Structure formats: structure tokens, C-alpha cells
């Protein structure tokens, strides 16, 4: 992953709101539909609308796909990363 990309996200989000360590990412590798698993590059947990906007702008600039996550139940089609679609 591009270090500059992560640095930009770190500058936007509180430290606890950006997960990048594999052990922190595993709960987000799938939702309730656990047949399809893929470890995300990072997980953003923004706390404000401004943080959401900035994180999405950074992802767009770096051509990083965004997968929105709800409750993780899989009841809404089981979202997966574009590499798996």
C-alpha cells in the first residue's frame, strides 16, 4: 500500500479510527456471508461527516476502491471488494 496514501488518511482521522494492522483488519475481511473473504487494505472509522468526505476524496485521488459496510450481517447481498466481484 502506498505510504503516502496512509499518511494522508492518518492526517485526516484520529489514530484509533484508522486500522491497518492485519489483526485489526480480519474482522472486516467479510460480513455475514463468509464464503468470500478478502483482507482490506485499511479500515476507516470516521467520526464526523468531514472525516468521511476527506477519506473518500483521498481514496478517489489514489484510485482505492471503497466498500461501505453496514452491520456485517450479510443480509444485504454480502458486499465484497472489487477484486472478488
Buried (B, 14 or more C-beta within 10 A) or exposed (E): EEEEBBEBBBEBBEEEBBBBEEEEBEEBBBBEBEEBEBEBBBBBBBEEEEBBEBBBEBBEEBEBEEBEEEEBEBEEEBBBBEEEE
